[in-house]
Amino acid sequence: MRVRACAVLSLILIAGLAASCDRDDRNVISPTEAAFVPVIESSELYVAMPRLVLTLLDRDRQPEFSDDALFRIRYFDPTEAGIKFHSESELTSITVEGLRYLVAKDVPFDEPGQWAVAVTVELSDGSSESSPRLPILVTESARGLTPGDRAPDVPTPTIADGVLERMAAVEDVRRAMYERSASQLLNAGEPFLIVWTSAERCAGRLACARALEQAASVSQEAEIAVLHVEPFGRPRSGTLQQLIDDAVDAWSIEAEPQFFIVDSDGAIASRFEIVVEELELSAAIDEVLR
């Protein structure tokens, strides 16, 4: 985390120098004045992306705010004259074992290029704190799968492939998540939720364990089929490892956790990266079950 923090702060220093020359009527925070900087957690940034996940960082740790703090994100888009203010919206806060993730919905990226974002925290006493602008590169299209794409018709590892033999003990109530593969469900025309996460080895990300718990909870309700794929872990047989590698490539998994909801026609209806609220996940599942 310390190395990443230094890299982020270096980017902010560069952005702050550029921002100091931008004289619009909105406050520009210099790096030396900033109490924190935003860190992008989403694995990619692209035009028309539905949601953006980020955290805040104060040197090598996360700043602490009260539960009633309000978070806002400001977007600055590229123009011929340089970066200018585009829009502002409220962020949703999701805390995972003390780590606060911020989720932006209705992200306004409508063209590729060098955008920037800044975060403001409004406190209950009426005061506020803001970050410097973080420069980000938005691409024309996503590298990975997005809603509307066809779900890859490739097998994912199951109990029959020996996947549980290479994992920690699995409770009986969770075995259903490994009984069928994605290709079997696609060919049967059955909607499903597929979760990519390793609770044991996910670069220390606590959201991975949370995602697995959410998947198990949905599976236990038995309203929709749920699959869990663990692309990392202990040494495996060549056959099983090839199954996993092929599935990872087909689904374009670059970061974990990843949630995909697939409808009965085999199309990806929703994708959630890193964190998702239970209500948001339930609403997306209900949509494909209608």
TAMO-V325174 format. One record per residue. N is the residue number from 1. OMEGA is omega in whole degrees, 0 to 359 (* if undefined). D_CENTER is the distance of its C-alpha to the mean C-alpha in Angstrom with 1 decimal. Layout:
n	omega	d_center
N	OMEGA	D_CENTER
N	OMEGA	D_CENTER
This chain:
n	omega	d_center
1	182	17.7
2	179	21.0
3	180	21.0
4	180	17.5
5	179	18.8
6	179	21.9
7	179	20.3
8	180	18.3
9	176	21.5
10	177	23.4
11	181	21.4
12	178	21.9
13	179	25.6
14	181	25.9
15	182	24.2
16	178	26.4
17	180	29.5
18	183	28.7
19	183	27.8
20	179	31.1
21	183	33.0
22	186	31.1
23	169	33.4
24	185	31.8
25	179	32.4
26	185	29.1
27	176	28.8
28	182	27.5
29	178	26.7
30	180	27.9
31	182	26.3
32	179	29.2
33	189	28.8
34	175	25.1
35	182	24.3
36	176	20.6
37	176	18.3
38	177	14.7
39	180	12.2
40	178	9.3
41	178	6.3
42	186	4.6
43	178	6.9
44	181	9.1
45	185	10.8
46	181	13.3
47	177	15.8
48	175	15.1
49	187	11.3
50	183	10.8
51	181	8.1
52	181	7.0
53	179	5.4
54	173	8.3
55	176	10.9
56	185	14.7
57	174	17.0
58	186	20.8
59	183	22.1
60	178	20.9
61	180	19.7
62	178	17.8
63	181	20.3
64	177	21.5
65	179	21.9
66	183	23.5
67	182	21.8
68	177	23.3
69	180	21.9
70	184	20.5
71	178	17.8
72	177	18.0
73	175	16.5
74	180	19.0
75	177	18.6
76	185	21.2
77	183	21.9
78	172	24.1
79	179	27.8
80	181	31.0
81	181	31.9
82	181	28.7
83	174	25.7
84	182	26.3
85	180	24.7
86	184	23.0
87	182	21.6
88	177	20.2
89	180	18.2
90	179	17.3
91	173	14.0
92	181	13.0
93	177	13.2
94	182	11.8
95	179	13.7
96	179	13.3
97	176	16.7
98	179	17.4
99	184	14.2
100	172	13.0
101	178	9.5
102	184	10.1
103	175	8.6
104	177	10.6
105	183	11.7
106	181	14.4
107	189	13.4
108	181	16.8
109	182	16.4
110	175	19.6
111	179	20.8
112	177	19.8
113	183	20.9
114	176	20.6
115	172	19.0
116	177	18.5
117	174	16.8
118	182	18.3
119	175	17.7
120	177	20.6
121	178	21.0
122	185	23.9
123	186	25.8
124	180	28.2
125	179	31.2
126	179	30.7
127	179	29.6
128	176	26.4
129	182	24.6
130	177	22.8
131	168	21.0
132	175	22.3
133	176	20.7
134	178	18.0
135	179	18.8
136	179	16.0
137	180	16.9
138	182	15.8
139	183	16.8
140	183	18.7
141	181	16.6
142	173	13.5
143	184	14.3
144	181	12.5
145	179	13.1
146	178	12.5
147	184	14.2
148	177	17.9
149	174	17.9
150	175	20.0
151	181	18.5
152	179	20.0
153	178	23.3
154	179	23.2
155	168	23.9
156	187	21.5
157	182	23.3
158	176	25.3
159	180	27.8
160	179	30.5
161	178	28.9
162	185	29.2
163	182	25.5
164	179	26.4
165	182	29.1
166	180	26.6
167	176	24.4
168	181	25.2
169	182	27.2
170	179	25.5
171	181	26.8
172	184	28.7
173	181	26.5
174	184	23.5
175	181	25.6
176	182	25.0
177	182	21.5
178	185	23.3
179	181	26.4
180	180	25.5
181	179	23.5
182	181	21.3
183	178	24.3
184	180	26.6
185	178	24.6
186	181	24.3
187	178	28.1
188	182	28.9
189	183	27.1
190	177	25.2
191	180	21.8
192	173	19.2
193	177	15.8
194	183	14.6
195	178	12.2
196	179	11.6
197	172	11.8
198	182	14.7
199	184	15.6
200	185	18.3
201	181	16.8
202	180	13.2
203	178	14.2
204	183	15.0
205	181	11.6
206	180	12.7
207	180	9.6
208	178	10.8
209	178	14.1
210	180	12.9
211	179	11.0
212	177	14.3
213	178	16.3
214	179	14.8
215	180	15.5
216	179	18.9
217	178	19.6
218	180	19.0
219	182	21.1
220	178	23.8
221	172	24.2
222	177	25.0
223	180	24.2
224	178	22.0
225	181	21.8
226	176	18.9
227	174	18.3
228	178	16.7
229	180	16.6
230	185	16.8
231	178	16.9
232	175	18.1
233	189	20.9
234	178	24.7
235	183	27.1
236	175	27.5
237	181	30.2
238	181	30.1
239	180	29.8
240	180	26.9
241	179	25.1
242	176	25.8
243	182	24.4
244	181	21.0
245	180	21.1
246	180	21.9
247	178	19.2
248	179	16.5
249	183	18.1
250	181	18.5
251	177	14.9
252	182	13.8
253	179	11.5
254	181	10.6
255	178	8.0
256	356	7.6
257	174	7.0
258	174	6.9
259	172	8.9
260	172	11.4
261	185	14.4
262	181	17.5
263	185	20.6
264	176	24.2
265	179	24.7
266	179	22.2
267	177	19.8
268	181	16.0
269	181	16.0
270	174	12.3
271	177	8.9
272	182	6.0
273	175	2.7
274	181	3.3
275	175	5.7
276	177	8.1
277	179	11.7
278	181	14.5
279	179	16.3
280	178	13.6
281	180	13.1
282	180	16.9
283	179	17.6
284	177	15.7
285	179	17.7
286	182	20.8
287	181	20.5
288	180	20.9
289	181	23.6
290	*	25.8
